[in-house]
Structure formats: C-alpha cells, structure tokens
Amino acid sequence: MRQGKAKYVFPGNNTPQGFLSLYHEGLAGLEQVFILKGGP
C-alpha cells in the first residue's frame, strides 16, 4: 500500500434534531476507506 495523506472525518453524529449522517457526501471520491468502529 502506498503512503499518502491521512484524512480524519467524523461523518455521523447525534444532534438535537436526531442522528445526522454525512457518510455518502463525506466519503465520495476516495480511493480507499478504513472504517474503525468500537466502544467509547
């Protein structure tokens, strides 16, 4: 795997209006995506 710039994004969050998801808009056009999910 070649090295490049790391981009840290948080495309989902709880808001007063409910959960807001920006996964489709924020991750569009990226060659490779790593999603790490775990407990707090």
MARKEMI-121143 format. One record per atom (N, C-alpha, C): z, x, y; residue number from 0. Coordinates in steps of 0.1 Angstrom, whole numbers, plus 5000, padded with zeros to 4 digits. Atoms other than C-alpha are relative to their C-alpha. Last residue first. Layout:
REC   pz   px   py seq
REC    Z    X    Y NUM
...
END
This chain:
REC   pz   px   py seq
REC 4995 4994 4987  39
REC 5237 4839 5047  39
REC 5008 5012 4997  39
REC 4989 5006 4994  38
REC 5220 4831 5013  38
REC 5004 5008 5013  38
REC 4987 4998 5007  37
REC 5186 4843 5004  37
REC 5011 4993 5008  37
REC 4992 5011 4997  36
REC 5149 4842 5012  36
REC 5013 5002 4992  36
REC 4987 4997 5006  35
REC 5126 4871 5016  35
REC 5009 4988 5003  35
REC 4990 5009 4996  34
REC 5090 4862 5024  34
REC 5012 5002 4992  34
REC 4989 4999 5009  33
REC 5065 4891 5023  33
REC 5010 4990 5005  33
REC 4988 5005 4995  32
REC 5031 4884 5039  32
REC 5011 5001 4989  32
REC 4990 5000 5011  31
REC 4999 4903 5036  31
REC 5013 4995 5006  31
REC 5006 4996 5013  30
REC 4966 4901 5055  30
REC 5010 4999 4989  30
REC 4993 4988 5005  29
REC 4980 4880 5084  29
REC 4994 5004 4987  29
REC 5007 4988 4997  28
REC 4956 4855 5101  28
REC 5006 5013 4995  28
REC 5014 5000 5002  27
REC 4980 4826 5101  27
REC 4993 5013 5004  27
REC 5005 4991 5010  26
REC 5016 4834 5097  26
REC 4985 5000 4998  26
REC 4995 4986 4999  25
REC 5030 4820 5129  25
REC 4995 5009 4990  25
REC 5005 4994 4988  24
REC 5009 4788 5131  24
REC 5004 5015 5001  24
REC 5015 5000 4999  23
REC 5013 4777 5095  23
REC 4995 5008 5012  23
REC 5006 4991 5010  22
REC 5050 4787 5092  22
REC 4985 5001 5001  22
REC 5012 4994 4994  21
REC 5061 4772 5125  21
REC 4993 5009 4990  21
REC 5007 4990 5009  20
REC 5087 4748 5111  20
REC 4987 5004 5007  20
REC 5013 4997 4994  19
REC 5112 4729 5132  19
REC 4994 5011 4992  19
REC 5006 4987 5004  18
REC 5141 4712 5114  18
REC 4986 5002 5007  18
REC 5002 4998 5015  17
REC 5158 4684 5133  17
REC 4994 5013 4998  17
REC 5009 5010 5004  16
REC 5157 4672 5170  16
REC 4997 5001 4985  16
REC 4993 5013 4998  15
REC 5189 4692 5179  15
REC 4991 4988 4995  15
REC 4999 5003 4986  14
REC 5171 4722 5163  14
REC 5007 4987 5002  14
REC 4994 5014 4997  13
REC 5173 4738 5129  13
REC 5001 4999 5015  13
REC 4987 5000 4994  12
REC 5149 4768 5125  12
REC 5005 4985 5001  12
REC 4994 5013 5002  11
REC 5117 4779 5108  11
REC 5014 5000 5006  11
REC 5008 5012 4998  10
REC 5092 4806 5116  10
REC 5006 4986 4998  10
REC 4991 5010 5006   9
REC 5116 4835 5120   9
REC 4993 4987 5003   9
REC 5000 5013 4994   8
REC 5093 4865 5126   8
REC 5010 4990 4993   8
REC 4989 5008 5004   7
REC 5095 4902 5121   7
REC 4999 4987 5007   7
REC 4998 5011 4991   6
REC 5063 4921 5123   6
REC 5011 4991 4995   6
REC 4992 5011 5006   5
REC 5061 4955 5107   5
REC 5002 4990 5011   5
REC 4990 5005 4992   4
REC 5033 4978 5119   4
REC 5007 4988 4993   4
REC 5005 5006 4988   3
REC 5013 4996 5093   3
REC 5012 4996 5008   3
REC 4989 5003 4991   2
REC 5017 5016 5061   2
REC 4994 4995 5013   2
REC 5000 4992 4988   1
REC 4991 5014 5034   1
REC 5011 4996 5009   1
REC 5000 5009 4988   0
REC 5000 5000 5000   0
REC 5000 5009 5012   0
END
